């Protein structure tokens, strides 16, 4: 696969770095995340709607706990439930299959060959990120990784993408963000970046309405504007 943001022989590239969400972008994990949120909520006497479960996409666990349980919980209770949910997800992940989003590995390797920095910027827990990268064999395909533990404000706040850009000394306006969730697209745009939305989790119209500059089914069907 040719590099999609400029060939090594070209003096200029449209993007100085590409910042990737993980769930639904690098790894096909959104169905598992949604299943775990439903099961976890029901364990605690809740019956979340489809809209409530989808609203969790791209957000940190502590924020989703507050979303589902309301503001009646103390900060300590929120932290405890979030940790419990992450442990539950980690156990389910360890027992299941891990698959990359189609074309993700080829795209990442092409970027590396073109000298374009790659940063993983995710709301997921560091332990889950490490397991995904290890099982996929992708640990060496990113110059930097930013996870939930590295930020104080989750998506749609741009903190995760601003920090990701700083990790490789890139201006956010010169970065491409790749996302699959509304909150993630909004975070990328708030950071000042252009955004590619993958329809692995949501319909294209929803991602465009959130601000995505381009949409694609996955990395095997990128828009012509992003092809070298």
C-alpha positions in Angstrom: 0.0 0.0 0.0 1.3 3.4 -0.9 1.6 6.0 1.8 -1.6 7.9 2.0 -0.3 11.2 3.3 2.7 11.7 1.0 5.5 9.6 -0.4 9.0 9.8 1.1 10.4 11.5 -2.0 7.9 14.4 -1.8 9.2 17.5 0.1 5.8 18.4 1.5 3.0 16.3 3.1 -0.6 17.3 3.8 -0.2 16.1 7.4 2.8 16.2 9.8 1.3 13.4 11.9 -1.7 11.1 12.1 -3.4 10.7 15.5 -5.5 7.5 15.9 -8.3 6.6 18.2 -8.1 2.9 19.1 -11.4 1.2 19.6 -13.3 1.0 16.3 -10.3 2.6 14.5 -7.3 0.3 15.0 -9.1 -2.6 16.6 -12.6 -3.9 15.9 -13.6 -3.7 19.6 -16.7 -1.4 19.7 -19.2 -4.3 19.8 -17.4 -5.8 22.9 -17.3 -2.4 24.6 -21.0 -1.9 24.1 -21.8 -5.4 25.3 -19.7 -4.9 28.4 -21.4 -1.6 29.2 -24.8 -3.2 28.9 -23.9 -6.2 31.1 -22.1 -4.0 33.6 -25.0 -1.7 33.9 -27.5 -4.5 34.4 -25.3 -6.0 37.1 -26.0 -2.7 39.0 -29.7 -2.6 38.4 -29.7 -0.4 35.3 -31.2 -1.1 31.9 -29.5 1.4 29.5 -31.1 2.3 26.2 -29.3 1.9 22.9 -28.7 5.7 22.8 -27.2 5.7 26.2 -24.8 2.8 25.3 -23.8 4.6 22.1 -23.2 7.8 24.0 -20.4 5.9 25.8 -18.4 5.6 22.5 -15.1 7.3 22.8 -15.5 8.4 26.4 -13.5 7.6 29.5 -15.0 5.0 31.8 -15.4 7.5 34.7 -17.5 9.8 32.4 -19.7 6.9 31.2 -20.3 5.8 34.8 -21.6 9.3 35.6 -23.6 9.3 32.4 -25.3 6.0 33.3 -25.7 6.4 37.1 -26.3 10.1 37.3 -24.7 12.6 39.7 -25.9 10.8 42.8 -22.6 9.0 43.2 -19.6 10.3 45.1 -16.3 10.8 43.3 -14.9 7.7 45.1 -17.9 5.6 44.0 -17.5 6.7 40.4 -13.8 5.8 40.4 -14.6 2.4 42.0 -17.3 1.5 39.5 -15.1 2.7 36.6 -12.2 0.5 37.8 -14.7 -2.4 38.2 -16.0 -2.0 34.7 -12.4 -1.8 33.2 -11.5 -5.0 35.0 -14.6 -6.7 33.7 -13.8 -5.5 30.1 -10.1 -6.6 30.5 -11.3 -10.1 31.5 -13.7 -10.4 28.6 -11.0 -9.1 26.2 -8.5 -11.7 27.4 -11.0 -14.5 26.7 -12.0 -13.3 23.2 -10.7 -12.8 19.7 -8.9 -9.5 18.8 -9.2 -8.3 15.2 -7.7 -5.2 13.6 -9.9 -2.9 11.5 -9.4 -3.9 7.8 -6.3 -2.1 6.3 -5.1 -0.7 9.6 -1.8 -2.4 9.7 -1.0 -1.6 6.1 -1.9 2.0 6.6 0.2 2.3 9.7 3.2 0.7 8.1 2.9 2.9 5.0 2.9 6.0 7.2 6.0 4.7 8.9 7.7 4.2 5.6 6.8 7.7 4.6 8.2 9.2 7.8 4.9 10.3 9.1 4.6 10.1 12.9 1.8 7.9 14.2 0.2 8.5 17.7 -2.4 6.4 19.4 -4.8 8.7 21.3 -7.5 6.8 23.2 -9.9 7.1 26.1 -9.2 3.4 26.9 -7.4 2.3 30.0 -3.6 1.7 29.6 -3.9 -2.0 30.5 -6.4 -2.6 27.7 -4.3 -0.6 25.3 -1.3 -2.7 26.1 -3.2 -5.9 25.6 -4.6 -4.8 22.3 -1.2 -3.7 20.9 0.5 -6.8 22.1 -2.0 -9.3 20.7 -2.2 -7.5 17.4 1.6 -7.0 17.2 1.2 -3.3 16.7 3.3 -2.0 19.6 6.1 -0.9 17.3 3.8 0.9 14.9 3.3 4.0 17.0 5.8 6.7 17.9 3.7 7.6 21.0 0.7 6.5 22.9 -1.7 8.6 25.0 -4.3 6.8 27.1 -7.0 7.7 29.7 -4.5 8.0 32.5 -2.7 10.8 30.6 -5.6 13.2 30.5 -7.9 14.9 33.0 -10.7 15.7 30.5 -12.1 13.2 28.1 -13.4 13.5 24.6 -15.1 15.7 23.2 -12.6 17.9 25.0 -9.5 18.1 22.7 -6.9 17.4 25.5 -6.1 13.9 24.3 -5.3 15.1 20.7 -3.5 18.2 21.8 -1.2 16.0 24.0 -0.9 13.5 21.2 0.3 16.2 18.8 2.8 17.4 21.3 4.3 14.0 21.7 5.7 14.2 18.2 6.2 18.0 18.1 3.4 18.5 15.5 1.0 21.4 15.3 -2.5 20.1 15.8 -3.7 22.0 12.7 -1.1 20.0 10.7 -2.5 16.6 12.0 -5.0 14.2 10.7 -7.2 12.6 13.4 -8.8 9.2 12.6 -12.0 8.5 14.7 -15.2 6.5 14.7 -17.2 8.2 17.4 -19.0 11.5 17.7 -17.2 12.6 20.8 -13.9 11.7 19.1 -14.6 13.6 16.0 -15.6 16.6 18.1 -12.4 16.3 20.1 -10.3 16.2 16.9 -12.0 19.2 15.4 -11.8 21.2 18.7 -8.0 20.5 18.6 -7.9 22.2 15.2 -7.2 19.1 13.2 -8.8 17.7 10.1 -10.6 14.4 10.8 -11.3 11.2 9.0 -14.3 9.4 10.3 -14.5 5.6 9.9 -18.0 4.1 9.7 -17.1 1.1 11.8 -19.4 2.1 14.6 -21.8 4.8 13.2 -23.3 5.9 9.9 -21.4 8.4 7.8 -24.1 11.1 8.2 -23.6 11.1 11.9 -19.9 11.5 11.6 -20.2 14.3 9.0 -22.7 16.1 11.3 -20.1 15.8 14.1 -17.5 17.5 11.9 -15.6 14.8 10.0 -13.9 16.2 6.9 -13.9 12.7 5.2 -15.5 9.4 5.9 -14.6 5.9 4.9 -15.7 2.3 5.7 -12.1 1.4 6.8 -8.5 1.8 5.7 -9.1 -0.2 2.5 -11.5 2.4 1.2 -9.9 5.7 1.9 -11.2 8.9 0.1 -9.1 9.8 -3.0 -8.0 13.1 -1.3 -6.0 11.0 1.2 -4.3 8.8 -1.3 -0.8 9.7 -2.5 
